[in-house]
Amino acid sequence: MQRPFERFPANPLRGTFPLLDRFASDHSILLTLGAVAGLLWANLAEESYLRLKAVGIATLPWAVAAGGNEPHGMDLQYLVNDVLMAFFFAFVGKQVWKAVLPGGSLRDPQRALMPIVCAVGGMAGPAGIYLALVALSGHWGDLHRGWAIPCATDIAFGYLIARLVFGKTHAGTTFLLLLAIADDALGLLVLAVFYPVLPVRFAWLLLSVAAVAGGLLLRRGNFRSFWWYLAGPGVVSWLGFAFAGLHPALALLPIIPTMPSEAPSEGTIRRDTLDEFEAWWELPVAGILGLFGLLNGGVAVGAAGVATWCVVIALLAGKPVGICLTGLAAMKFLRLRLPEGVAMRGLLVIGCAAGIGFTVALFVASVAFGPGQVQDAAKLGALASCTAVVTAFVAAKILRVQSSP
């Protein structure tokens, strides 16, 4: 019997441009190109770049409903950051949810505990270094809200570096992926709790609760197409987050677990609703990330300041220090062990690769600080964290970390 989601046509973009398909999915090339284009555009023609970001899309009423004095205008940057980025964070949520289901890489608590513990250290280390640097700089009042910016780890770029350093099938690559997923899952929680877009109005979250209930009803009714969940519960949840004052880009996260999912059976390959969601939206999300990079990566190089150095130093130094110290403590006091083939020198390289904040760091910077020089300086630090590529490869060379096929 044919399932409902199988009656929906595949994304017409898939397979049309195979080279673009492969690079957009595996290498986040559109995100990189978007950020580089935004950086160049902002520094070569700042006025036209600012006009692009401010292009009006619609006028929305929820500022009045949430206690504002006038309707909130949706510009292009709002559309990307608050609406379209919901699909990117849904991707992160999908990976975490799939990983904890039977058959997933996090199904065994003992196997998952070490990267999760290291992820906590990989957030605490950069946050502590950032706050220490801010305190020493004498700019506490202006910059302390940015402590969560260097907590982020970019899944796409971190995973790509690990694959190049360790090899696709190496345990170090899997370890970094699990660490990055846990890191960003915790980061999303930090984002929702510490950086609400308005004073939180919890009553409006009943809309999101109703959306989850609606998703569960759809699942109970055997609705298999992910479109039902996005068009119904997804929209209601987004409105609930927006009215409540939580960042609406996180609104699809509670809907992801309501979509039908199946544990993989040995010897069979079968895609469920979550897999269909990922397969259809993979290229559109790559394009969304490209737009995100374009609209958020455009900061003036001249904006470099204290926030820039605090963010980049916290990422480049705090990630390896926090991950390695936490790993050592976990082995000594919790009797945990690193995966076979990953020694402490490999963990240090993993920590260096995790130092790229990029996507999530840019996102947190955009909500931690209001538009202006401080936000631009912090975003410049998030962009500069891409130099972790160099530190990871240098560390791997010096420590003689060997790759596998």
PyMOL commands that set and color helices and strands:
alter all, ss='L'
color gray80, all
select helices_A, chain A and resi 4-7+18-27+29-44+46-53+62-65+76-100+109-137+140-151+155-166+171-194+202-220+226-244+248-250+256-258+273-296+301-303+306-333+344-353+358-368+373-399
alter helices_A, ss='H'
color red, helices_A
select strands_A, chain A and resi 56-60+72-75
alter strands_A, ss='S'
color yellow, strands_A
deselect
rebuild
show_as cartoon
